Amino acid sequence: MDQPNTSFSQLVNNQRDYFRKGQTFPLEFRKRALQKLLVTITEEETAILEALKADLNKSETEAYISEIALVKGEIKHALKNLKTWTKVKRVKTPLIHWPSKSYLYSEPYGVVLIMAPWNYPFQLTLSPLVGSIAAGNCTIIKPSAYAKATSSTLKRILSKAFNEEYIAVIEGGREETADLLKERFDYIFFTGSPNVGRVVLEHASKHLTPVTLELGGKSPAIVTESANIKLAAKRILFSKLLNAGQTCIATDYVLVDSKVKETLITSLKEEQQKAFPGDDFSDYPKIINEKHTRRLEALGAPLDRGITLIEEATFDDKIMEEEIFGPLLPIITYSSLEEVSERLLIREKPLALYLFSEDKRESETLLKRLSFGGGCLNDALIHMVNPHLPFGGVGNSGMGSYHGKYSFETFSHLKGVTKSSTKVDLPFRYRPYSKLVKRLSNLYIHLPNWWL
């Protein structure tokens, strides 16, 4: 039997001791920690940008808008709303419980493990951390080994800002990940592929540890005959060019009405030319490593020229077997919306879906009929930067959600409490039961809703 890593076990125990002392519970402690994180990010912004450039060749603008700005926005939103989120909330109490009152308490889980991916190595590490801090947990972070520069920068800046008993960063690869999963955590938050997500869930089940799995999948864009084709092309391309398609909610493929297919392809090509004036691809993000480069090249991607369109794709093609996660965009035609529904309903549920349509009736029909984590009508990607919307998958694309208040709720246990008066004690609920109990029960279930 594999032995646990003693240093990891000690770290988890130290954090658990720190948590049990109640250090992280006070509202002011949580707010100070969030403010400290915000200040640290601002002070270290140059180093963070340099790390993202080294790992993924992200330009300063792309790195800021898709990584740093999103984390700062999460922190500021949490600081603004944390007092409200942490309040004990009174809820209704059925009349039969009179004289009692009922309340909801949000409590932190304890020691949380956050396992982050390499594609947005800063944002997808710290966005869940914001929720963990807001909820009052201690946190151990495992960044991706593929994004080495960002992992090292995160280790340095978080170690400077927080003590390890509260927030710790563990660097390393598969061995360190496997050792961490042997430990007992109170909550695990994982972002990555469905295959690795299954492994995480298997380990978590040994301790009955609750998890959030932010996975991926083949997220489609549906372009109907009624769509604004030029705008659809522009926004689909935006979702695919960001981070060279290495985005879990990028448009993985396009389903387009056969009547407007050629118009859409022409518009996609025109928009790509506009995106790279003079064919300058110098600030275009790179594929993370050689392994993923070879995988994408095997699918037919020249990796230094923006997005490659596959204009005659079908659902039977090899490229449709798994998430592309790179600069390839298959185009599949359809002849009716019934065909679209039939095709998508038999496939795994995607993390995102983007519908382009100017017909309100058809758009509402599809949005209600199809199952997906989240998405947009006549746009792409932007739903995930709204802190008032939950972000997460369903089925094969994940479980659980976060962002804004949903992050706080994810990392909190909602505890229901009934407070009963001692001044009145109704006798009929106690043994020995009388016929009155049954009569009262029947009366209760037939009472109008306003009495309950």
C-alpha positions as CSV (number, residue, x, y, z in Angstrom):
1,M,0.0,0.0,0.0
2,D,1.3,3.5,-0.9
3,Q,2.4,5.5,2.1
4,P,1.2,9.1,2.5
5,N,3.7,11.9,2.0
6,T,4.5,12.9,5.6
7,S,5.2,16.5,4.8
8,F,1.8,16.8,3.1
9,S,0.1,15.1,6.0
10,Q,1.8,17.5,8.4
11,L,0.7,20.5,6.3
12,V,-2.9,19.4,6.3
13,N,-2.8,18.7,10.0
14,N,-1.3,22.2,10.7
15,Q,-4.1,23.8,8.6
16,R,-6.7,21.8,10.4
17,D,-5.4,22.9,13.8
18,Y,-5.3,26.5,12.6
19,F,-8.9,26.2,11.4
20,R,-10.1,24.6,14.6
21,K,-8.8,27.5,16.6
22,G,-11.4,29.7,14.8
23,Q,-8.8,32.0,13.3
24,T,-10.6,32.2,9.9
25,F,-14.1,32.5,11.1
26,P,-14.5,36.3,11.8
27,L,-15.8,38.4,9.0
28,E,-13.0,41.0,9.5
29,F,-10.3,38.3,9.1
30,R,-11.8,37.2,5.8
31,K,-12.1,40.7,4.5
32,R,-8.5,41.5,5.5
33,A,-7.3,38.3,3.7
34,L,-9.2,39.3,0.5
35,Q,-7.8,42.9,0.7
36,K,-4.3,41.4,1.2
37,L,-4.7,39.2,-1.9
38,L,-5.9,42.2,-3.9
39,V,-2.9,44.3,-2.8
40,T,-0.5,41.4,-3.5
41,I,-1.8,40.9,-7.1
42,T,-1.5,44.7,-7.8
43,E,2.1,44.8,-6.4
44,E,3.1,41.7,-8.4
45,E,1.3,42.5,-11.6
46,T,4.4,42.8,-13.7
47,A,5.8,39.4,-12.5
48,I,2.4,37.8,-13.1
49,L,2.3,39.1,-16.7
50,E,5.9,37.9,-17.3
51,A,5.0,34.5,-16.1
52,L,1.9,34.2,-18.3
53,K,4.1,35.4,-21.3
54,A,6.6,32.7,-20.5
55,D,4.1,29.9,-20.2
56,L,1.6,30.7,-22.9
57,N,3.0,33.8,-24.8
58,K,0.0,35.8,-23.7
59,S,0.2,39.5,-24.5
60,E,-0.2,41.9,-21.7
61,T,-3.6,42.9,-22.8
62,E,-4.9,39.3,-23.2
63,A,-3.3,38.3,-19.9
64,Y,-4.8,41.2,-18.0
65,I,-8.4,40.9,-19.4
66,S,-8.6,37.1,-19.2
67,E,-6.7,36.5,-16.0
68,I,-5.8,39.4,-13.7
69,A,-8.8,41.6,-14.2
70,L,-11.2,38.6,-13.6
71,V,-9.6,37.8,-10.3
72,K,-9.6,41.4,-9.1
73,G,-13.2,41.6,-10.1
74,E,-14.0,38.5,-8.0
75,I,-12.2,39.9,-5.0
76,K,-13.9,43.3,-5.2
77,H,-17.3,41.7,-5.6
78,A,-16.7,39.5,-2.6
79,L,-15.5,42.4,-0.4
80,K,-18.6,44.4,-1.4
81,N,-21.1,41.6,-0.6
82,L,-19.4,39.4,2.1
83,K,-21.2,40.9,5.1
84,T,-24.6,40.1,3.5
85,W,-23.5,36.6,2.4
86,T,-22.3,35.7,6.0
87,K,-25.4,36.9,7.8
88,V,-27.6,34.4,9.5
89,K,-30.8,34.3,7.5
90,R,-34.2,33.7,9.0
91,V,-36.6,31.5,7.0
92,K,-40.2,30.5,7.3
93,T,-41.3,27.9,9.9
94,P,-44.3,25.7,9.5
95,L,-47.2,26.5,11.9
96,I,-47.0,23.0,13.4
97,H,-43.6,23.9,14.8
98,W,-45.0,26.9,16.8
99,P,-43.5,28.5,18.8
100,S,-40.2,28.1,16.9
101,K,-38.1,30.1,14.5
102,S,-35.8,28.7,11.8
103,Y,-32.4,30.0,10.5
104,L,-29.7,29.3,8.0
105,Y,-26.1,29.5,9.0
106,S,-23.2,29.4,6.5
107,E,-20.1,27.7,7.9
108,P,-16.8,27.0,6.3
109,Y,-15.9,23.4,5.5
110,G,-12.3,23.5,6.9
111,V,-9.3,22.5,4.9
112,V,-9.8,22.9,1.1
113,L,-7.7,21.6,-1.8
114,I,-7.8,23.6,-5.0
115,M,-6.3,21.8,-8.0
116,A,-5.8,24.2,-10.9
117,P,-5.2,23.8,-14.7
118,W,-2.6,25.2,-17.0
119,N,-4.6,27.0,-19.6
120,Y,-5.6,30.0,-17.3
121,P,-3.0,29.2,-14.6
122,F,-3.5,32.5,-12.7
123,Q,-7.3,33.1,-13.0
124,L,-8.4,29.5,-12.5
125,T,-6.2,29.2,-9.4
126,L,-7.2,32.4,-7.6
127,S,-10.8,32.7,-8.6
128,P,-11.8,29.6,-6.5
129,L,-9.4,30.8,-3.8
130,V,-11.4,34.0,-3.5
131,G,-14.5,31.8,-2.7
132,S,-12.6,29.7,-0.2
133,I,-11.2,32.7,1.7
134,A,-14.7,34.4,1.7
135,A,-16.2,31.3,3.2
136,G,-13.6,31.1,5.9
137,N,-11.6,28.0,4.9
138,C,-7.9,27.2,5.0
139,T,-6.6,26.3,1.6
140,I,-3.9,24.2,-0.1
141,I,-3.4,25.0,-3.8
142,K,-1.9,22.7,-6.4
143,P,-1.1,24.6,-9.6
144,S,-0.4,22.9,-12.8
145,A,3.1,21.7,-13.5
146,Y,2.7,22.6,-17.2
147,A,2.6,26.3,-16.4
148,K,5.9,26.4,-14.5
149,A,6.5,30.1,-14.5
150,T,3.0,30.9,-13.2
151,S,3.2,28.1,-10.7
152,S,6.5,29.5,-9.3
153,T,5.1,33.0,-9.2
154,L,2.0,31.9,-7.4
155,K,4.1,30.0,-4.8
156,R,6.3,33.1,-4.2
157,I,3.6,35.8,-3.9
158,L,1.1,33.7,-1.9
159,S,3.9,32.6,0.5
160,K,4.8,36.2,1.0
161,A,1.2,37.2,1.7
162,F,0.0,34.4,3.9
163,N,1.3,31.8,6.3
164,E,1.2,28.2,5.3
165,E,-1.2,27.3,8.1
166,Y,-3.8,29.4,6.3
167,I,-2.9,29.3,2.5
168,A,-0.2,27.0,1.1
169,V,1.0,26.3,-2.5
170,I,2.4,22.9,-3.4
171,E,4.3,22.7,-6.7
172,G,5.1,19.6,-8.6
173,G,3.7,17.1,-11.1
174,R,1.7,13.8,-11.0
175,E,3.6,12.4,-8.0
176,E,2.8,15.4,-5.8
177,T,-0.8,15.4,-7.1
178,A,-1.2,11.7,-6.3
179,D,0.2,12.2,-2.8
180,L,-2.1,15.1,-2.1
181,L,-5.1,13.1,-3.0
182,K,-4.2,10.5,-0.4
183,E,-4.9,13.1,2.3
184,R,-8.2,13.8,3.8
185,F,-9.6,17.2,2.9
186,D,-12.9,18.8,3.8
187,Y,-13.6,20.0,0.3
188,I,-11.8,19.5,-3.1
189,F,-12.2,21.9,-6.0
190,F,-10.8,20.6,-9.3
191,T,-10.5,22.2,-12.7
192,G,-9.3,20.0,-15.6
193,S,-10.3,17.2,-17.9
194,P,-13.1,14.7,-17.3
195,N,-10.6,11.8,-17.2
196,V,-8.6,13.4,-14.4
197,G,-11.9,14.5,-12.7
198,R,-12.9,10.9,-12.4
199,V,-9.7,10.1,-10.6
200,V,-10.2,13.0,-8.2
201,L,-13.8,11.9,-7.5
202,E,-12.6,8.4,-6.8
203,H,-10.1,9.6,-4.2
204,A,-12.6,12.0,-2.7
205,S,-15.1,9.2,-2.3
206,K,-12.8,7.3,0.0
207,H,-13.3,10.0,2.6
208,L,-16.8,11.1,1.5
209,T,-15.2,14.5,0.6
210,P,-17.5,16.8,-1.3
211,V,-16.2,18.1,-4.6
212,T,-16.6,20.6,-7.3
213,L,-15.5,19.4,-10.7
214,E,-15.0,22.1,-13.4
215,L,-14.4,20.0,-16.5
216,G,-14.9,20.7,-20.2
217,G,-16.4,19.1,-23.2
218,K,-17.3,19.9,-26.8
219,S,-19.1,23.2,-26.5
220,P,-21.0,24.0,-29.7
221,A,-22.1,27.2,-31.4
222,I,-25.4,27.0,-33.2
223,V,-25.9,29.5,-36.1
224,T,-29.4,29.6,-37.4
225,E,-30.7,31.0,-40.7
226,S,-32.1,34.0,-38.8
227,A,-28.7,34.9,-37.2
228,N,-26.7,38.1,-37.7
229,I,-24.0,36.1,-39.6
230,K,-21.2,38.7,-39.6
231,L,-21.6,39.4,-35.9
232,A,-21.9,35.7,-35.1
233,A,-18.6,35.0,-37.0
234,K,-16.9,37.8,-35.1
235,R,-17.9,36.6,-31.7
236,I,-17.3,32.9,-32.4
237,L,-13.8,33.7,-33.6
238,F,-13.2,35.8,-30.5
239,S,-14.1,32.8,-28.4
240,K,-11.7,30.5,-30.3
241,L,-8.8,32.9,-30.7
242,L,-8.5,33.7,-27.0
243,N,-5.6,31.7,-25.6
244,A,-5.3,29.9,-29.0
245,G,-8.5,27.9,-28.3
246,Q,-7.1,26.5,-25.1
247,T,-10.2,27.6,-23.2
248,C,-12.7,25.1,-21.6
249,I,-15.6,27.2,-22.9
250,A,-14.3,28.1,-26.3
251,T,-16.5,27.2,-29.3
252,D,-15.4,23.7,-30.0
253,Y,-17.3,23.3,-33.2
254,V,-20.0,25.2,-35.2
255,L,-23.4,23.8,-36.2
256,V,-24.7,26.0,-39.0
257,D,-27.8,26.0,-41.1
258,S,-26.8,24.8,-44.6
259,K,-28.5,27.9,-46.1
260,V,-26.0,30.3,-44.5
261,K,-22.9,28.1,-44.2
262,E,-20.9,29.7,-47.0
263,T,-21.7,33.2,-45.7
264,L,-20.6,32.2,-42.3
265,I,-17.3,30.7,-43.5
266,T,-16.5,33.8,-45.6
267,S,-17.2,36.0,-42.6
268,L,-15.0,33.9,-40.3
269,K,-12.1,34.2,-42.7
270,E,-12.6,38.0,-43.0
271,E,-12.7,38.4,-39.3
272,Q,-9.5,36.4,-38.9
273,Q,-7.7,38.6,-41.3
274,K,-8.8,41.6,-39.3
275,A,-7.6,40.0,-36.1
276,F,-4.0,39.7,-37.4
277,P,-3.2,42.8,-39.4
278,G,-0.3,42.2,-41.8
279,D,-0.3,38.5,-40.8
280,D,1.4,39.4,-37.5
281,F,1.0,36.5,-35.1
282,S,3.8,37.5,-32.7
283,D,1.5,38.0,-29.7
284,Y,-0.7,35.0,-30.5
285,P,-0.7,32.6,-27.5
286,K,1.3,29.4,-27.9
287,I,0.3,25.8,-27.3
288,I,1.4,24.9,-23.8
289,N,3.9,22.1,-24.6
290,E,5.2,19.6,-27.1
291,K,2.7,16.9,-26.1
292,H,-0.3,19.1,-26.9
293,T,1.3,20.4,-30.0
294,R,1.7,16.9,-31.4
295,R,-1.9,16.1,-30.5
296,L,-3.3,19.1,-32.3
297,E,-1.0,18.6,-35.3
298,A,-2.3,15.1,-35.7
299,L,-5.8,16.6,-36.0
300,G,-4.6,18.9,-38.7
301,A,-3.7,22.2,-37.0
302,P,-0.9,24.5,-38.3
303,L,-0.4,26.1,-34.9
304,D,1.0,29.5,-35.8
305,R,-1.6,30.9,-38.1
306,G,-4.7,31.7,-36.0
307,I,-7.7,29.3,-36.4
308,T,-7.9,26.6,-39.0
309,L,-11.4,26.0,-40.3
310,I,-12.5,22.5,-41.1
311,E,-15.2,23.4,-43.6
312,E,-16.7,19.9,-44.3
313,A,-16.7,18.3,-40.8
314,T,-19.2,15.6,-39.7
315,F,-20.0,14.1,-36.3
316,D,-18.2,11.0,-37.4
317,D,-14.8,12.6,-37.8
318,K,-12.0,11.8,-35.3
319,I,-11.8,15.5,-34.3
320,M,-15.4,15.2,-32.9
321,E,-14.4,12.4,-30.5
322,E,-13.0,14.7,-27.7
323,E,-12.6,18.3,-26.8
324,I,-10.2,20.0,-29.3
325,F,-8.6,22.5,-26.9
326,G,-6.8,24.3,-29.6
327,P,-7.0,26.4,-32.8
328,L,-9.2,24.1,-34.9
329,L,-12.8,24.9,-35.7
330,P,-14.9,22.2,-37.4
331,I,-18.0,23.4,-39.3
332,I,-21.0,21.0,-39.4
333,T,-24.1,21.8,-41.4
334,Y,-27.7,20.9,-40.5
335,S,-31.0,21.2,-42.3
336,S,-33.5,21.6,-39.4
337,L,-33.5,22.6,-35.8
338,E,-35.0,19.2,-35.0
339,E,-31.9,17.6,-36.3
340,V,-29.8,19.9,-34.1
341,S,-31.7,18.8,-31.0
342,E,-31.5,15.1,-31.9
343,R,-27.8,15.3,-32.5
344,L,-27.0,17.2,-29.3
345,L,-29.3,15.3,-26.9
346,I,-27.5,12.0,-27.6
347,R,-24.1,13.5,-26.9
348,E,-22.4,14.4,-23.6
349,K,-23.7,17.6,-22.0
350,P,-21.2,20.4,-22.9
351,L,-19.8,23.0,-20.5
352,A,-21.1,25.8,-22.7
353,L,-23.5,26.4,-25.6
354,Y,-23.7,29.5,-27.9
355,L,-26.8,30.1,-29.9
356,F,-26.9,32.7,-32.6
357,S,-30.5,33.5,-33.6
358,E,-32.7,36.5,-34.2
359,D,-35.9,34.4,-33.8
360,K,-37.1,34.6,-30.2
361,R,-39.3,31.6,-30.5
362,E,-36.7,29.2,-31.9
363,S,-34.0,30.5,-29.4
364,E,-36.2,30.0,-26.4
365,T,-37.2,26.5,-27.6
366,L,-33.5,25.5,-28.0
367,L,-32.3,27.1,-24.8
368,K,-35.0,25.2,-22.8
369,R,-34.6,21.9,-24.7
370,L,-30.9,21.5,-24.6
371,S,-28.8,20.8,-21.5
372,F,-25.5,22.6,-20.9
373,G,-23.5,24.2,-18.1
374,G,-24.1,27.8,-19.2
375,G,-23.9,29.9,-22.3
376,C,-25.0,32.8,-24.4
377,L,-27.6,33.9,-26.9
378,N,-25.9,35.9,-29.7
379,D,-22.5,35.9,-28.0
380,A,-19.8,33.7,-26.6
381,L,-17.7,33.4,-23.4
382,I,-19.1,36.5,-21.7
383,H,-21.5,34.6,-19.4
384,M,-18.5,33.4,-17.3
385,V,-17.4,36.9,-16.3
386,N,-20.7,37.8,-14.8
387,P,-20.5,37.4,-11.0
388,H,-24.3,37.2,-10.7
389,L,-24.4,34.0,-12.8
390,P,-23.2,30.5,-11.7
391,F,-20.4,29.0,-13.7
392,G,-20.1,25.3,-13.9
393,G,-20.9,22.1,-15.8
394,V,-23.5,19.4,-15.9
395,G,-23.0,15.7,-16.4
396,N,-19.7,14.9,-18.2
397,S,-18.8,18.6,-18.1
398,G,-18.7,18.8,-14.3
399,M,-20.6,19.3,-11.1
400,G,-21.0,22.3,-8.9
401,S,-20.6,26.0,-9.8
402,Y,-18.8,29.1,-8.6
403,H,-18.2,32.9,-9.2
404,G,-19.6,35.7,-7.1
405,K,-22.0,34.5,-4.4
406,Y,-21.9,31.0,-5.9
407,S,-18.3,30.7,-4.9
408,F,-19.1,31.6,-1.3
409,E,-21.9,29.0,-1.4
410,T,-19.7,26.4,-2.9
411,F,-17.1,26.6,-0.2
412,S,-19.7,26.9,2.6
413,H,-21.9,24.3,4.3
414,L,-25.4,25.7,4.7
415,K,-26.6,24.7,8.2
416,G,-30.3,24.7,9.0
417,V,-31.2,25.5,12.7
418,T,-34.6,25.5,14.4
419,K,-34.8,27.5,17.6
420,S,-37.6,26.4,19.8
421,S,-39.2,28.3,22.7
422,T,-39.1,26.7,26.2
423,K,-42.1,28.8,27.4
424,V,-44.6,26.7,25.6
425,D,-44.5,22.9,25.2
426,L,-47.3,21.3,23.2
427,P,-47.9,17.8,24.7
428,F,-49.5,16.0,21.7
429,R,-46.2,15.2,20.0
430,Y,-45.0,13.0,22.8
431,R,-45.8,9.4,23.5
432,P,-48.2,7.8,24.2
433,Y,-49.9,9.1,21.1
434,S,-53.6,10.0,21.1
435,K,-56.0,10.1,18.2
436,L,-55.7,13.9,18.3
437,V,-52.2,13.5,16.8
438,K,-53.6,12.0,13.6
439,R,-56.4,14.5,13.4
440,L,-53.9,17.4,13.7
441,S,-51.7,15.9,11.1
442,N,-54.5,15.6,8.6
443,L,-55.6,19.1,9.4
444,Y,-52.0,20.3,8.8
445,I,-51.6,18.9,5.4
446,H,-54.9,20.4,4.3
447,L,-54.2,23.9,5.5
448,P,-53.9,26.6,2.8
449,N,-50.4,27.6,1.8
450,W,-50.5,30.9,3.5
451,W,-50.8,29.1,6.9
452,L,-47.6,27.0,6.3
